[in-house]
């Protein structure tokens, strides 16, 4: 019984790495640009396909591909930002929501047209490898994802709180007008932030490729969970993303393990967490 | 003079239109409804290739009734909202001589009403749910080629019996997706396995595409499981195989039954000896299958492992043969000839019999269609049943 409990905790910890990686970019976009980017899941999908094709055509490992995948999405998001996002930043929030939803649908269908709807998988040597400690066994691939996730979040934290650029980003996030008045190029900082957020999504895509493959429809599930995580963390709270990811992953793992019929029900856990978080927040502030 | 010129032009145009209409009437037309986009597009595109291969062959051999066969392919996206208008258009606008395709059961059920209204000849490609069978009760013009869902489960039971006989395996863990595909009749499936003497200590649902199976596999690992049997979609194949390794769950066989498998799965070492069920594989030793593979390679320059390709090919060739034998496109006489079909196909012997739940419906393939293969050296190697096996069942999953 204790073995099952420990393995469940390990499963949760491992899954939280994937969730944190998938949601950190969304948290950044919400925190700084104040838009909920519903195309974030499709940016993740683009990263997975970049890593897939680099693996198939050039034999590049998906872990190495996280750099080009991030770079491709960083560049692509610049185009998307200039062509569309920046035009709705000052408009009512619903406009940005609908716009990013449309971008997501477009990317998804372009991927179906280009690659078909069938998932695609890659092979890596560590896909078959697991680390066993006592009764607990975890895969090397998700372990790497966890390490990458924690490293990236720590790096992001360092950039935001220890560098001039980070200070500018925080200033714009806190008060766009004030930042503009003290001479910051707000538009440029938005562009940079949106690029970093999109690159983080693509990096998450290249990391999940090893475990679940790449498919045009893979992004939607991630964006829903990422949304639950940033709601729990507090909109725009980057440091809270790790803990919120751990809470979601743990809740799902325990429902799947200990609740009869939990395999299907676990996918509703994030709805419940959003609900309880919002109720608790409104009760606390009432 | 001008008036005469105008009249002549009008007459000429009418004549041309009339000629076109005549040409259209003279052609034998078959409407095909397929999911060419959306999640089922892999199967739809495979079926389209099969139909096109058959079309070339039929027209090269002189067409149907001495006329050129024409096929009208429409994309239904596997959605009833598209499938029903396409079906109605085939009957009322295109006035086709027969309708084929129809992959998803949801469309199969949705066209029952329009079909009973217009009564076209239907050669159905998929739609395996018994709801479709029940819906068409009393209908005289439905030829259902694909096995029904209960045929599929019969094949699973027979394979499990084979595994037990050969290896002594008796304990099965079941994972099934919680949608209609995976969960329909799942309780009956478990009961039947238990009735046949198997132990099913673990059965759990999952959300397809969720990608995280570690918790469920951790629970399954607690039981001394011989076979992990999962019912889901292609998106679930990799996570199940990979995450079994990650948590150290090693059943002696992983057996899945998705309609299609991910691209690149064959060549992935994680898939080695994973078993799957298919209506056909390109490695099938049947002579008609070898012939089909040769023709397919000649036309498309590559191989397919999707059984919907030979299914589409089989449907169109048998339909054309029945029309030629009937000597007419009259649906009653074509249906009578089609009912007499008894021929070798790439997928085995095709012979129609009254359907089990709705005897007016003609049923083509049954549980005998299915074979089980294992992924080995980047290929799908048939291992069951004996008459198509190209290798032994690899036991003790590595």
HADDOCK unambig.tbl for C-alpha pairs under 7 A between the chains (distance, minus, plus):
assign (segid A and resid 8 and name CA) (segid B and resid 215 and name CA) 6.36 0.50 0.50
assign (segid A and resid 11 and name CA) (segid B and resid 214 and name CA) 6.36 0.50 0.50
assign (segid A and resid 11 and name CA) (segid B and resid 215 and name CA) 6.79 0.50 0.50
assign (segid A and resid 117 and name CA) (segid B and resid 38 and name CA) 6.34 0.50 0.50
assign (segid A and resid 117 and name CA) (segid B and resid 39 and name CA) 5.34 0.50 0.50
assign (segid A and resid 117 and name CA) (segid B and resid 41 and name CA) 6.58 0.50 0.50
assign (segid A and resid 117 and name CA) (segid B and resid 42 and name CA) 6.97 0.50 0.50
assign (segid A and resid 118 and name CA) (segid B and resid 42 and name CA) 6.39 0.50 0.50
assign (segid A and resid 118 and name CA) (segid B and resid 262 and name CA) 5.92 0.50 0.50
assign (segid A and resid 118 and name CA) (segid B and resid 263 and name CA) 6.74 0.50 0.50
assign (segid A and resid 119 and name CA) (segid B and resid 234 and name CA) 6.84 0.50 0.50
assign (segid A and resid 119 and name CA) (segid B and resid 235 and name CA) 5.91 0.50 0.50
assign (segid A and resid 119 and name CA) (segid B and resid 262 and name CA) 4.92 0.50 0.50
assign (segid A and resid 119 and name CA) (segid B and resid 263 and name CA) 6.21 0.50 0.50
assign (segid A and resid 120 and name CA) (segid B and resid 262 and name CA) 5.31 0.50 0.50
assign (segid A and resid 120 and name CA) (segid B and resid 263 and name CA) 4.58 0.50 0.50
assign (segid A and resid 120 and name CA) (segid B and resid 264 and name CA) 6.13 0.50 0.50
assign (segid A and resid 121 and name CA) (segid B and resid 262 and name CA) 6.56 0.50 0.50
assign (segid A and resid 121 and name CA) (segid B and resid 263 and name CA) 6.26 0.50 0.50
assign (segid A and resid 121 and name CA) (segid B and resid 264 and name CA) 5.47 0.50 0.50
assign (segid A and resid 121 and name CA) (segid B and resid 265 and name CA) 6.15 0.50 0.50
assign (segid A and resid 122 and name CA) (segid B and resid 264 and name CA) 6.70 0.50 0.50
assign (segid A and resid 123 and name CA) (segid B and resid 268 and name CA) 5.56 0.50 0.50
assign (segid A and resid 127 and name CA) (segid B and resid 242 and name CA) 6.73 0.50 0.50
assign (segid A and resid 128 and name CA) (segid B and resid 242 and name CA) 6.90 0.50 0.50
assign (segid A and resid 128 and name CA) (segid B and resid 245 and name CA) 6.39 0.50 0.50
assign (segid A and resid 128 and name CA) (segid B and resid 270 and name CA) 6.61 0.50 0.50
assign (segid A and resid 129 and name CA) (segid B and resid 246 and name CA) 6.84 0.50 0.50
assign (segid A and resid 130 and name CA) (segid B and resid 246 and name CA) 5.07 0.50 0.50
assign (segid A and resid 137 and name CA) (segid B and resid 246 and name CA) 6.41 0.50 0.50
assign (segid A and resid 137 and name CA) (segid B and resid 247 and name CA) 4.78 0.50 0.50
assign (segid A and resid 137 and name CA) (segid B and resid 248 and name CA) 6.31 0.50 0.50
assign (segid A and resid 138 and name CA) (segid B and resid 246 and name CA) 5.15 0.50 0.50
assign (segid A and resid 138 and name CA) (segid B and resid 247 and name CA) 5.50 0.50 0.50
assign (segid A and resid 139 and name CA) (segid B and resid 246 and name CA) 4.14 0.50 0.50
assign (segid A and resid 139 and name CA) (segid B and resid 247 and name CA) 6.89 0.50 0.50
assign (segid A and resid 211 and name CA) (segid B and resid 238 and name CA) 6.90 0.50 0.50
assign (segid A and resid 211 and name CA) (segid B and resid 239 and name CA) 5.73 0.50 0.50
assign (segid A and resid 211 and name CA) (segid B and resid 242 and name CA) 6.55 0.50 0.50
assign (segid A and resid 212 and name CA) (segid B and resid 211 and name CA) 5.77 0.50 0.50
assign (segid A and resid 212 and name CA) (segid B and resid 238 and name CA) 5.88 0.50 0.50
assign (segid A and resid 212 and name CA) (segid B and resid 239 and name CA) 5.19 0.50 0.50
assign (segid A and resid 253 and name CA) (segid B and resid 215 and name CA) 5.77 0.50 0.50
assign (segid A and resid 256 and name CA) (segid B and resid 215 and name CA) 5.81 0.50 0.50
assign (segid A and resid 256 and name CA) (segid B and resid 216 and name CA) 6.36 0.50 0.50
assign (segid A and resid 257 and name CA) (segid B and resid 215 and name CA) 5.48 0.50 0.50
assign (segid A and resid 257 and name CA) (segid B and resid 216 and name CA) 6.39 0.50 0.50
assign (segid A and resid 257 and name CA) (segid B and resid 219 and name CA) 6.50 0.50 0.50
assign (segid A and resid 261 and name CA) (segid B and resid 204 and name CA) 6.13 0.50 0.50
assign (segid A and resid 261 and name CA) (segid B and resid 205 and name CA) 6.32 0.50 0.50
assign (segid A and resid 263 and name CA) (segid B and resid 204 and name CA) 6.28 0.50 0.50
assign (segid A and resid 263 and name CA) (segid B and resid 205 and name CA) 5.14 0.50 0.50
assign (segid A and resid 263 and name CA) (segid B and resid 206 and name CA) 4.44 0.50 0.50
assign (segid A and resid 263 and name CA) (segid B and resid 207 and name CA) 6.97 0.50 0.50
assign (segid A and resid 263 and name CA) (segid B and resid 216 and name CA) 6.70 0.50 0.50
assign (segid A and resid 264 and name CA) (segid B and resid 178 and name CA) 6.34 0.50 0.50
assign (segid A and resid 264 and name CA) (segid B and resid 205 and name CA) 5.51 0.50 0.50
assign (segid A and resid 264 and name CA) (segid B and resid 206 and name CA) 4.39 0.50 0.50
assign (segid A and resid 264 and name CA) (segid B and resid 207 and name CA) 5.08 0.50 0.50
assign (segid A and resid 267 and name CA) (segid B and resid 207 and name CA) 6.96 0.50 0.50
